[in-house]
Amino acid sequence: MSTTASTKQTETNLFAAPLFRKVNSLVPNKRRSFAFEIADRKSLLYLIDMLFILVAIGAYCTWLYPEIGAKELISDYYGWLLSGVVFWSFFSYVFDLYSLENIDNFYSTLKYLLVASSLTILAYLASPWFTPSLPDSKLAVFLFAFNVIAPLVVWRYTYFRLLDRPIFLKRVLVVGAGWSSKSLIDVFANGDAFNFHLGYKVVGIIDSDTKEVVYKGVRIVNGTNDFAKLVRRLKIDEIIVEETSETNNSAALRELTKCRMNGAAVTSLSDFYERLTGRVLINAAAQNFHLAFPYNRNNFRRAYLTFSRALDICFGLVGTLLCVVLIPFVYVSNFFGSRGPLFYKQERVGLYGKTFCITKFRSMVVDAEKNGAAWAQQNDSRITSVGRFLRRSRIDELPQAWSVLKGDMSLIGPRPERPVFVQQLKKEIPFYDTRHLAKPGITGWAQAIYKYGSNTQDALMKVQYDLYYLKNRSIMMDIKVLLKTISVVVRFKGM
């Protein structure tokens, strides 16, 4: 590659989306380092955790029943092992033990590790229908707890200290320095995702149309005569290519093929960003239709819609019953904490832009919006002391179970917004209407991952999460949302 105008065009053509598919289909990827993908890191954590759990359960069972050997335990009493797998999988996910964005804080991880392992032990001991009967000896229980907790703590500390070493980091080169490339760098630089523990080190940015030499600590290279040679010299594991052209070019294809043959993967920036953050990359000026529009996927669509409606009906029935049970307690709490109506109704925008009314337990003071509609803020003074608990526990959402039962809402989907805010956000955020292609939900990917929205920037961030959900929704995705929601509720992460 030269620095002439024609070569600049060739470099721009390198960003063409069709090239990724051609290169990835023609050349197999070759690893040149010990770097782990995000999925690899999560799998490694889970598998080692599970190994220690199973070893501890095996030791506990053979302590109680010395006549049972390892072979008999696996062949005849595998239910005892499987129960431990189920309990640990549930509690570890609920307490976010495989969220790499948070794993850099060892003391926070240790706290939730102790909680998850303790709950796993209690659940295992308290379910003798699927596990061994409770032992007579307290020593057996103590040793079981020690054998579960001690190895997990040592392993997590080892991971914390070891896996951020350079040898385990994937070296990434970003091609192009437009807003999307800078948005990717912002993720690393602003701490939205901690790059070392996610396994990435951004080595540099290639861009021929900028005078910048550095962006937030990342070096910008203004063009190169030999792209493949530069990739070899910098020992790049993955090339992240910004999509800025729809054209194709055989020279660019050859360059990318060389890089793949030398062991570097080639990924579009939008795919990489979604994989890293769990949201779609759009901003207030973006016009990338293909990034934001949730194309219909016919595979298992009927099965998914049936599953979704069945889940809605079950939740609607159980939620409405639970709401009725809680009404006296919420009423008494409000009577002493903030007298006023038990419920409040509000108009929201739902499927295909149609409006409907939702009902929630009142969590704000009476006449909270006497001066007009306003965003809810962190530590909002309008929220009552009782209302704060209702919000953090998400109990205030329970009356919406009736809306789910009627079909106005779903259990899982984008959060329904008020018409006044929808009109404002449609003007400021591209593709905002796209989130109305699905029923609004009581919970959703954005609600479970991100905080309450208090301004347009928060709304944009939540739209990115909503669009990611709409593009990827499935039965497994909904299960992930439910588990994330349970995590938010039990850890009181709601506003």
C-alpha positions in Angstrom: 0.0 0.0 0.0 1.3 3.4 -0.9 0.3 6.8 0.4 -1.0 8.1 -3.0 -4.6 9.0 -3.5 -5.3 5.8 -5.5 -3.8 3.7 -2.7 -5.9 5.5 -0.2 -9.0 4.4 -2.1 -7.6 0.9 -2.1 -7.1 1.1 1.7 -10.7 2.4 2.0 -11.9 -0.6 0.0 -10.2 -2.8 2.6 -13.1 -1.8 4.8 -15.7 -3.4 2.5 -18.1 -5.6 4.4 -18.1 -8.5 1.8 -14.4 -8.9 2.2 -14.7 -10.2 5.7 -16.9 -13.1 4.6 -14.7 -14.0 1.7 -11.5 -14.0 3.7 -13.0 -15.9 6.6 -14.4 -18.5 4.2 -11.2 -18.9 2.2 -8.5 -19.0 4.9 -8.7 -20.8 8.3 -7.6 -18.8 11.3 -4.3 -19.7 13.0 -3.5 -18.9 16.6 0.0 -17.5 17.2 -0.3 -16.7 20.9 -2.0 -18.0 24.1 -4.6 -15.3 23.9 -8.1 -16.3 24.9 -11.3 -15.0 23.3 -14.0 -13.6 25.6 -16.0 -16.8 25.2 -12.8 -18.8 25.9 -12.2 -16.9 29.1 -15.7 -17.4 30.4 -15.6 -21.1 29.5 -12.2 -21.5 31.2 -13.6 -19.8 34.4 -16.7 -21.9 34.3 -15.0 -25.3 33.6 -12.4 -24.9 36.3 -15.0 -23.7 38.8 -17.1 -26.7 37.9 -14.2 -29.1 38.2 -13.6 -27.9 41.8 -17.3 -28.1 42.6 -17.5 -31.7 41.3 -14.4 -32.8 43.1 -15.8 -31.3 46.4 -19.1 -33.1 45.9 -17.3 -36.3 45.1 -15.3 -36.1 48.2 -18.4 -35.3 50.3 -20.4 -38.2 48.9 -17.6 -40.7 49.4 -17.1 -39.4 52.9 -20.7 -40.1 53.7 -20.8 -43.4 51.8 -17.3 -45.0 51.8 -18.7 -48.1 49.9 -19.4 -45.9 46.9 -16.4 -45.5 44.7 -15.8 -42.9 41.9 -17.0 -45.3 39.2 -20.3 -46.0 41.0 -20.8 -42.3 41.8 -20.6 -41.4 38.1 -22.6 -44.4 36.8 -25.3 -44.9 39.5 -25.4 -41.6 41.5 -24.8 -39.1 38.8 -27.9 -37.2 40.0 -25.9 -36.1 43.0 -23.2 -34.6 40.7 -25.7 -33.1 38.3 -27.6 -31.3 41.2 -24.4 -29.5 42.1 -23.8 -28.5 38.5 -27.3 -27.0 38.3 -27.1 -25.2 41.7 -23.7 -23.7 41.0 -24.6 -22.7 37.4 -27.7 -20.8 38.6 -26.1 -19.0 41.6 -22.9 -18.1 39.8 -24.8 -16.6 36.9 -27.1 -14.7 39.2 -24.2 -13.1 41.0 -22.4 -12.3 37.8 -19.3 -14.4 38.4 -18.7 -14.7 34.7 -19.0 -11.1 33.8 -15.5 -10.2 32.7 -16.3 -6.4 32.9 -16.4 -6.7 36.7 -13.7 -9.4 37.3 -10.9 -6.8 37.6 -12.2 -6.0 41.1 -11.1 -9.0 43.0 -12.7 -8.0 46.3 -16.1 -7.5 44.7 -15.7 -10.9 42.9 -14.6 -12.5 46.2 -17.8 -11.2 47.9 -20.1 -12.6 45.3 -18.1 -15.8 45.1 -18.6 -16.4 48.8 -22.3 -15.7 48.5 -22.8 -17.9 45.4 -20.8 -20.8 46.8 -22.5 -20.6 50.2 -26.0 -20.6 48.6 -24.9 -23.6 46.4 -23.8 -25.5 49.5 -27.0 -24.7 51.4 -29.2 -25.6 48.4 -27.2 -28.9 48.0 -27.6 -29.8 51.6 -31.3 -28.8 51.7 -32.4 -30.9 48.8 -31.9 -34.6 49.9 -34.4 -35.7 47.2 -31.6 -35.1 44.6 -28.6 -35.2 46.8 -27.3 -37.4 49.7 -29.2 -37.2 53.0 -28.0 -34.7 55.6 -25.0 -36.0 57.5 -25.0 -36.6 61.3 -21.5 -35.1 61.5 -21.0 -31.4 61.4 -17.4 -32.1 60.4 -18.7 -33.5 57.0 -20.6 -30.3 56.4 -17.6 -28.1 57.3 -15.2 -30.1 55.1 -17.7 -29.9 52.2 -17.9 -26.2 52.5 -14.1 -25.8 52.8 -13.5 -28.0 49.8 -15.9 -25.9 47.7 -14.9 -22.4 48.8 -11.1 -22.7 49.3 -10.2 -23.9 45.8 -12.6 -21.4 44.1 -11.0 -18.5 46.0 -7.5 -19.6 45.1 -8.4 -20.2 41.5 -10.1 -16.8 41.1 -7.2 -15.1 42.6 -4.8 -17.0 40.2 -7.0 -16.0 37.3 -7.1 -12.4 38.5 -3.3 -12.2 38.8 -2.3 -14.3 35.8 -4.7 -13.8 32.8 -3.9 -10.1 32.3 -0.3 -10.8 31.4 0.7 -9.8 27.9 1.1 -13.4 26.7 -2.6 -14.0 27.3 -3.8 -10.8 25.7 -5.1 -10.7 22.1 -3.3 -7.9 20.2 -5.8 -5.9 18.1 -5.2 -3.5 15.2 -8.1 -1.2 14.3 -8.3 -0.1 10.6 -10.0 3.3 10.2 -10.4 6.1 12.7 -14.0 7.2 12.2 -16.5 7.7 15.0 -17.2 4.0 15.3 -13.5 3.2 15.7 -13.2 5.9 18.3 -16.3 4.5 20.0 -14.6 1.2 20.3 -11.5 2.8 21.8 -13.8 4.7 24.2 -15.1 1.3 25.5 -11.6 0.4 26.6 -10.4 3.8 27.7 -13.5 4.8 29.7 -13.7 1.6 31.6 -17.0 0.5 30.1 -15.3 -2.8 29.6 -11.9 -3.6 31.2 -9.8 -4.6 28.2 -7.1 -6.6 30.0 -9.6 -8.9 31.6 -11.5 -9.2 28.4 -8.3 -10.3 26.9 -7.5 -7.5 24.4 -4.8 -5.0 23.9 -5.4 -2.3 21.2 -1.9 -1.9 19.6 -2.8 0.9 17.2 -5.1 2.4 14.6 -4.5 2.6 10.9 -5.9 5.6 9.2 -4.7 7.6 6.2 -7.1 10.5 6.4 -6.3 12.0 9.8 -3.6 14.2 11.3 -4.0 12.8 14.8 -1.1 10.8 16.1 -2.8 9.4 19.2 -6.3 8.9 20.5 -6.8 8.2 24.2 -3.4 6.6 24.5 -3.7 4.5 21.3 -1.2 5.3 18.5 -2.6 6.3 15.1 -0.5 5.2 12.1 -1.1 7.5 9.1 -1.0 4.9 6.3 1.5 2.1 5.5 3.3 0.8 2.5 3.0 -2.9 3.4 -0.1 -3.6 5.5 0.6 -7.4 5.9 4.2 -6.7 6.9 3.0 -4.3 9.6 0.6 -6.9 10.9 3.4 -9.4 11.2 5.8 -7.0 12.8 3.3 -5.9 15.5 2.3 -9.6 16.0 -1.4 -8.8 15.5 -3.9 -11.5 16.5 -7.0 -9.7 15.2 -7.7 -6.9 12.7 -10.8 -4.9 13.4 -12.0 -3.2 10.2 -14.3 -0.2 10.2 -17.0 -0.5 7.5 -16.8 2.7 5.5 -17.2 1.4 1.9 -19.6 -0.9 0.0 -17.1 -1.5 -2.8 -14.9 -4.5 -3.4 -11.2 -4.7 -4.4 -9.1 -7.7 -5.3 -5.9 -6.0 -3.9 -7.5 -5.5 -0.6 -8.7 -9.1 -0.6 -5.1 -10.3 -1.2 -3.8 -8.1 1.7 -6.4 -9.5 4.1 -5.7 -13.0 2.9 -2.0 -12.6 3.6 -2.9 -11.4 7.1 -5.1 -14.4 7.7 -2.3 -16.7 6.4 0.0 -15.1 8.9 -2.4 -16.0 11.7 -4.5 -12.8 12.1 -8.3 -12.9 12.3 -10.3 -10.3 10.4 -13.5 -8.9 11.9 -15.8 -6.1 11.1 -15.9 -3.4 13.7 -19.7 -3.6 14.3 -19.5 -7.4 14.9 -16.6 -7.0 17.3 -18.3 -4.2 19.2 -21.5 -6.2 19.6 -19.5 -9.2 20.8 -17.6 -7.1 23.3 -20.4 -4.9 24.7 -23.7 -6.7 24.0 -25.1 -3.6 22.2 -25.4 -2.3 18.6 -23.0 0.5 17.6 -25.1 3.5 16.6 -24.9 7.2 17.6 -27.0 10.3 17.1 -25.5 10.8 13.5 -25.4 7.2 12.4 -27.3 6.1 9.3 -26.2 2.5 9.1 -29.5 0.8 8.4 -28.1 -2.7 8.3 -26.6 -2.3 11.8 -29.8 -1.2 13.5 -32.7 -3.0 11.7 -33.7 -6.3 13.4 -34.1 -8.5 10.3 -36.6 -11.3 10.8 -35.1 -14.7 11.4 -37.4 -17.5 10.4 -35.5 -20.3 12.1 -37.5 -21.5 15.1 -39.6 -18.3 14.9 -42.9 -20.1 15.6 -41.3 -22.0 18.5 -39.9 -18.8 19.9 -43.2 -16.9 19.7 -45.1 -19.8 21.3 -42.5 -20.0 24.1 -42.7 -16.2 24.6 -46.5 -16.1 24.9 -46.6 -19.2 27.2 -44.0 -17.4 29.4 -46.1 -14.3 29.4 -49.3 -16.1 30.4 -47.5 -17.9 33.2 -45.9 -14.7 34.5 -49.2 -12.8 34.1 -51.1 -15.3 36.2 -48.4 -15.7 38.9 -47.5 -12.0 38.9 -51.1 -10.8 39.2 -51.7 -13.2 42.1 -48.5 -12.1 43.8 -49.5 -8.5 43.3 -52.8 -9.1 45.0 -51.0 -10.7 48.0 -48.6 -7.8 48.3 -51.2 -5.0 48.1 -51.9 -4.9 51.8 -48.2 -4.7 52.7 -47.5 -1.9 50.1 -50.7 0.0 51.2 -49.6 -0.1 54.9 -46.1 0.9 54.0 -47.3 3.9 51.9 -49.8 4.9 54.6 -46.9 5.5 57.1 -44.3 6.5 54.6 -46.1 8.5 51.9 -49.8 8.8 52.0 -51.5 8.9 48.6 -52.8 6.6 45.9 -51.6 3.0 46.0 -51.3 2.8 42.2 -50.6 5.2 39.4 -51.5 4.9 35.8 -49.5 6.3 32.9 -49.7 6.3 29.1 -46.9 4.5 27.3 -45.9 3.7 23.7 -46.1 0.0 22.8 -46.0 -2.4 19.8 -46.0 -0.5 16.5 -46.2 2.8 18.2 -49.7 2.3 19.7 -50.3 3.7 23.1 -51.6 1.9 26.2 -51.8 2.4 29.9 -49.6 0.8 32.5 -50.3 0.4 36.2 -47.5 0.4 38.8 -47.3 0.7 42.5 -46.7 4.4 43.3 -43.0 5.0 44.2 -42.9 8.8 44.0 -44.5 11.6 46.1 -48.0 12.7 45.1 -47.9 15.3 42.2 -44.3 14.4 41.4 -44.7 15.9 37.9 -46.7 19.0 38.7 -44.1 21.0 36.8 -44.2 18.7 33.8 -42.7 15.4 32.7 -39.1 14.8 33.8 -36.6 12.0 33.6 -36.1 9.9 36.8 -32.6 10.7 38.2 -30.2 8.9 40.4 -31.1 9.6 44.1 -34.2 11.4 42.8 -35.8 13.4 45.6 -39.2 12.7 44.3 -38.9 8.9 45.1 -40.2 8.1 48.6 -38.3 5.9 51.0 -40.8 3.1 50.5 -40.7 3.7 46.7 -36.9 3.3 46.7 -37.3 -0.2 48.1 -40.1 -0.9 45.7 -37.9 0.2 42.8 -34.7 -1.6 43.9 -36.6 -4.9 44.4 -38.7 -4.2 41.2 -41.9 -4.9 43.2 -43.3 -1.6 41.8 -43.4 -3.3 38.4 -45.7 -6.2 39.5 -49.1 -4.6 38.6 -47.9 -4.6 35.0 -48.4 -8.4 35.1 -52.1 -7.6 34.2 -50.9 -5.8 31.0 -48.8 -8.8 30.2 -51.7 -11.1 30.6 -53.9 -8.9 28.3 -51.2 -8.9 25.7 -50.3 -5.1 25.8 -46.9 -6.0 27.1 -44.5 -9.0 27.3 -42.4 -10.1 30.2 -39.2 -9.5 28.1 -38.8 -6.6 25.7 -37.7 -3.0 25.3 -39.0 -0.8 28.2 -42.1 1.2 27.2 -41.5 4.9 27.2 -43.9 7.8 27.6 -45.2 9.5 24.4 -43.7 12.9 25.3 -40.2 11.3 25.6 -40.7 9.2 22.5 -41.4 12.2 20.3 -38.3 13.9 21.7 -36.0 10.8 21.3 -37.2 10.1 17.8 -35.8 13.5 16.8 -32.5 12.9 18.5 -31.8 9.2 18.1 -31.8 7.4 14.8 -33.8 4.2 14.5 -35.5 4.9 17.9 -38.8 3.7 16.4 -37.2 0.3 15.6 -37.6 -0.7 19.3 -41.4 -0.6 18.7 -41.2 -3.6 16.4 -41.6 -5.8 19.5 -43.9 -5.7 22.5 -42.5 -3.6 25.3 -41.4 -5.6 28.3 -41.4 -5.4 32.1 -37.8 -6.4 31.9 -35.3 -6.6 29.0 -31.7 -6.7 28.0 -31.3 -2.9 28.4 -33.1 -2.9 31.8 -31.0 -5.8 33.1 -27.7 -4.4 31.9 -28.0 -0.7 32.1 -29.1 1.8 34.8 -32.4 3.8 34.7 -32.3 6.4 31.9 -32.1 10.0 33.1 -31.2 11.8 29.9 -30.9 11.5 26.1 -27.4 9.9 26.3 -28.7 7.2 28.6 -31.6 6.7 26.2 -29.2 6.3 23.3 -27.2 3.7 25.3 -30.4 1.8 26.1 -31.5 1.9 22.5 -28.1 0.2 21.6 -28.9 -2.6 24.0 -32.5 -2.9 22.8 -31.5 -3.2 19.2 -29.0 -5.9 20.1 -31.8 -7.8 21.8 -34.1 -7.4 18.8 -31.4 -8.7 16.5 -30.6 -11.7 18.6 -33.7 -12.5 20.5 -34.3 -16.2 21.0 -35.3 -18.6 23.7 -31.8 -18.7 25.1 -31.5 -14.9 24.9 -34.7 -14.6 27.0 -33.4 -17.0 29.5 -30.2 -14.9 29.8 -32.4 -11.8 30.4 -34.4 -13.5 33.1 -31.2 -14.6 34.9 -29.7 -11.1 34.6 -33.0 -9.7 36.0 -32.8 -12.0 39.0 -29.3 -10.9 39.5 -30.4 -7.2 39.5 -33.3 -8.0 42.0 -31.3 -10.1 44.5 -28.4 -7.6 44.5 -30.8 -4.6 44.7 -29.3 -3.0 41.6 -32.5 -1.3 40.6 -32.8 2.5 41.0 
